[in-house]
Amino acid sequence: MDGEYLVKGKTVTGFTNSEEDAAGLTDVVPFLVEDALKANEAKRVSLYKNVAALVRKYANIANEIQAAGYSASEAKAIKAEVEHFSQMRQEIKLASKDEVDMKQYEPGMRRLLDSFVRANDSVKVVDF
């Protein structure tokens, strides 16, 4: 073993502290996922804010970056770096469940809605 987590770089799921407790596993598992997510929350929020600021600042100068004194290769490298951090932010949001990718649920939800949900015409209950 080299000290790295077996699941490093993988998407995994976990249980809340109350779910671990209900299963009697609180003292068995090496760490509680909910606690780990909460411990890193400030770091994630800081990353989200800083990347959003970077993207906004880049957008302000992107069309005039060469006029600002950057060469074409520097401009390309800066654009790639902004895209990298933007994608990294999105991946962290999804992995930490700070955001949910609804695309994977849309076909199933549409089928459920079409099959089980209907709306009847409204009925006037009180005349104002």
C-alpha positions in Angstrom: 0.0 0.0 0.0 1.2 3.5 -0.8 -1.1 5.3 1.6 -3.6 6.4 -1.1 -7.3 5.6 -0.7 -8.4 2.7 -2.8 -11.2 4.8 -4.3 -9.1 7.9 -5.0 -10.3 9.5 -8.2 -13.5 7.4 -8.3 -17.1 8.4 -7.7 -18.5 6.7 -4.6 -21.6 6.9 -2.5 -22.0 6.9 1.2 -24.4 7.0 4.1 -25.3 9.8 6.5 -24.2 9.6 10.1 -27.7 8.6 11.2 -27.8 5.8 8.6 -24.5 4.5 9.8 -25.7 4.7 13.4 -29.0 2.9 12.6 -27.0 0.1 11.0 -24.7 -0.1 14.0 -21.7 0.7 11.9 -20.6 4.0 13.4 -17.7 2.4 15.3 -16.8 0.0 12.5 -16.3 2.2 9.5 -12.9 4.0 9.3 -14.6 7.5 8.9 -18.1 8.9 8.5 -18.7 10.3 5.1 -21.0 13.0 6.3 -18.4 14.2 8.7 -15.7 14.2 6.0 -18.0 16.2 3.7 -18.8 18.8 6.4 -15.1 19.1 7.3 -14.3 20.0 3.7 -17.3 22.2 3.1 -15.4 25.5 3.7 -12.7 24.5 1.3 -15.3 23.6 -1.4 -17.2 26.8 -0.9 -14.0 28.8 -1.2 -13.1 26.9 -4.4 -16.6 27.6 -5.9 -16.4 31.3 -5.1 -12.8 31.7 -6.4 -13.4 29.8 -9.6 -16.6 31.8 -10.2 -14.6 35.0 -9.7 -11.9 33.7 -12.1 -14.5 32.9 -14.8 -16.1 36.3 -14.4 -12.8 38.1 -14.6 -11.7 36.1 -17.6 -15.0 36.8 -19.4 -14.4 40.5 -18.9 -11.1 40.4 -20.7 -11.4 37.4 -23.0 -12.3 39.3 -26.1 -9.5 41.8 -25.6 -6.8 39.6 -24.1 -4.3 40.2 -26.8 -4.9 44.0 -26.6 -4.1 43.6 -22.9 -0.6 42.4 -23.8 -0.9 38.6 -23.9 0.4 36.7 -26.8 -1.9 34.2 -28.7 -0.2 31.2 -27.0 -0.6 32.9 -23.5 -4.2 33.6 -24.3 -4.8 30.0 -25.3 -3.1 28.7 -22.1 -5.1 31.1 -19.9 -8.3 29.9 -21.6 -7.4 26.3 -21.0 -6.6 26.9 -17.4 -9.9 28.7 -16.8 -11.8 25.8 -18.5 -9.8 23.3 -16.4 -10.8 25.0 -13.1 -14.4 25.5 -14.2 -14.7 21.8 -15.0 -12.9 20.8 -11.8 -15.4 22.9 -9.8 -18.4 21.2 -11.6 -16.9 17.7 -10.9 -16.4 18.5 -7.2 -19.9 19.9 -6.9 -21.3 16.7 -8.4 -19.0 14.4 -6.4 -19.8 16.1 -3.1 -23.5 16.2 -3.9 -23.5 20.0 -3.6 -25.2 19.8 -7.0 -27.2 17.0 -8.7 -26.9 16.3 -12.4 -30.5 15.9 -13.3 -29.9 14.8 -16.9 -29.5 11.2 -15.7 -33.0 11.3 -14.1 -34.9 13.2 -16.8 -36.1 10.2 -18.9 -37.2 8.2 -15.9 -39.0 11.2 -14.4 -40.7 12.0 -17.6 -42.0 8.5 -17.8 -43.2 8.6 -14.2 -44.9 11.9 -14.7 -46.6 10.8 -18.0 -47.7 7.5 -16.4 -48.9 8.6 -12.9 -49.5 12.4 -12.8 -52.5 14.1 -14.2 -54.1 17.5 -13.7 -57.8 18.0 -13.7 -59.5 21.3 -14.5 -59.6 23.7 -11.6 -62.7 24.1 -9.6 -63.9 27.4 -8.1 -64.3 26.9 -4.4 -65.2 30.5 -3.3 -66.4 33.4 -5.3 -64.6 36.6 -4.2 
